[in-house]
Amino acid sequence: QVQLVESGGGSVQAGGSLNLSCAASGSIFSINYMGWYRQAPGKQRELVAGIMSGGTGNYADSVKGRFTISEDNAKNMVYLQMNSLKPEDAGVYYCGTDVQPGVARPPRRHWGQGTQVTVSS
């Protein structure tokens, strides 16, 4: 079993900042990928930012220059620093990770429970 726990969501005014955190625990041999996804009401879940283990982040065009994803491999954590927030950034943010549970076992995608981000204009 793998558990992902997100934190750091909340309500801010446009232009404000939030820093999301996601901690992975459980049966983890290695983590290949960690990402942040957003789901707004009535819309599909979409990738906001992702990072391969030891790599650099990739971002949705809408957040480039404002959001920064980072990881702490030693702690199995991923962060999303969100600056200059806009009302359209609002939604439930989910942490998604590809976890390899053991040697020679394929990675599996796991999801957190989500954390709400509200941005008022």
Secondary structure, 3 states (H helix, E strand, C coil): CEEEEEECCEEEECCCCEEEEEEEEECCCEEEEEEEEEECCCCCCEEEEEEECCCCEEECHHHCCCEEEEEEHHHCEEEEEECCCCHHHCEEEEEEEEEECCCCCCCEEEECCCEEEEEEC
